[in-house]
């Protein structure tokens, strides 16, 4: 019997909850790599990242707990500078 090979391309769209789930499953090195890649993407943007941060902070759906997580990331990230 002859085997037929097929190559498939699958597009996957993820929502924010799914991305957050994947992030929390990463270890510390993978999460650091995530932020490295995010920084690389941000470097290609036309506007500074602070504009995006302001948009996030102004969002009516951002919870106080999520804002605290963002603040903790900011506080801890300053220690290595």
N, C-alpha and C positions, 0 to 999 in steps of 0.2 A: 504494500500500500504506500502510495506517495504522500508525503506530508506537504501541506500548503502553509506557507508562513504569511502572516499578515502583521502589519505594523499599524497600531491604533494610536490616535492622539486623543487624549481626554482633557477637556478643560474643566477645571474645578474652581468654583467660586466659593469663598468662605466668608461667613459673616463674622462680625467682631467677637461674638461669644466663642466661636470655634477657634479663632486666632488666639484669644486669651487662654483657652483650654490648652492649646499646643504650647504656648509660652510657659504655662505653669508646670507642664510635664518635662520641660527642659532642665538640665542640670545647670550649675552656675556658669560653666564655660560656654555652653550653648546659648544661654541668655546673654552673656557678654558678646558672643558672636552676633546674635540678633541685633544688639545695639550698634555694633560695628557696621553691620550692613545697613541699618536704618540711617546711620550717620552718612554713609556713602550715598544713599538715595537722596537724602536731604541736601547734600552738596550739589546736586543737579537741579534743584528747584530755582525758580526765578526770584522768589521772595524768601526772606529770612525765616528760619524756623519759629522765631518768636511770634510771628503772625499766626501760625498754626496753633501754637500754645495758647495764644489769646483767644482764638476761636474755640478751642476745647474748653477753656475756663469759662467762657461766656455761654456755653451750651447749657440749655435748660435741663438736659438729661444727665449731666454729670452729677453724680451723688457726692455727698460730703465724704463718704468713705473712700471713693475713688480719688477725690481731691487730696486726701491724706496720703494715699499711696503715691501719688505724683510728688507730693512734698517730700516724702521719705526717700524716693529715688533721687530727687534733687539734693537733699541734705547729704546722703551717703556718697553721692558722686563727687561732691566737693572735697571730700577727705583726701583724695589722691592727687589733687591739683597742687 
